[in-house]
Amino acid sequence: MYSDVIEAKVTGNLEFAVTFADGLAGRVRLFPSHLYGVFEPLKDMDFFKRLEVRDGFVSWPGEIDLAPDAMYLAIKQHGEWVLS
């Protein structure tokens, strides 16, 4: 079982730090090759910086969000989640 995201902050180009309700924290890195379809707008850094936490999910405008369960498991195992 995963925990809800309670904080997320952009730390670099296509990268952000995330903290879960149980205290687990780590880094998420996205590669442009992964950003297609609904995720295409995230390639624009001004848009990417509009990241927010909504209902336990990392989200952007337009109902774009990332699965907290996969994020949690990867960070718990590796300290980061890389989407490439």
N, C-alpha and C positions, 0 to 999 in steps of 0.2 A: 504494500500500500504506500502511496506517496503522500506527501504533505503539500498543502497549498503554498503557492508563492506569496510572500508578503512584501517583498521589496525587489526591485530591479532597477539598475542604473547603467546607462550607456557608458562604456569605458574606452571605446575606440571604434574604429571603422568596422562595422558589422560585428560588434562585440559588446557584450554586457555582463555585468555581475548580477547574480541572483541569490536571494536568501529565501529559504522555506520556513514555514511556521515552526518546524521542529528544530530549527537552528542550523540545518545543513546549508552551506553556502558554496558557491563555485562560479565558474565562468562559462558563458555560452559564446561560441564563435560560429558565425555563418559564413559560408563561401558563396560568391555570386553564382556559381554553377548550380547551387541548390535552390536559388531564388527564381523560380519561374511560376507561371500561372498566377494564382492569388497572391503569392509572395513576391512577385515582381516589383511592387512599389518599395519594398525594403532596400532595394539597391540604391535608392535616393537617400543620401545621408540625412538630409533635412527631415524626410519622412521617418526614417529609422529612429531619429532622436525623439520622436513623438511616442515612444514606448511608454507603456504604463502597466500597472497591475490592476486587473479587473476580475473580481470573483475568483481569485486564486490562480489566474492565468496571466502570462505575459502577453500583452495585447497591443495592437495598433489600430488606428481608425479604419473603418471599413470591415469590421469583424474579422480582422486577421489576428490569429493567436497561435501559440505554440503549445504542444501537448506537455503538461506539467509532469505526467507520469514518466514518459521517456526521458525528459530532462532530469528529473530527480534520480532515476536509476543510473544514468550515465555519470552524473556528478558524484553520486555516492560511491561509484566504482572507480572513477578516474579523476575526479576533481573538476572536470569540465565536460561539456557536451559540444561536440564539433559536428556541424551539419555541412558536409562537403559533397 
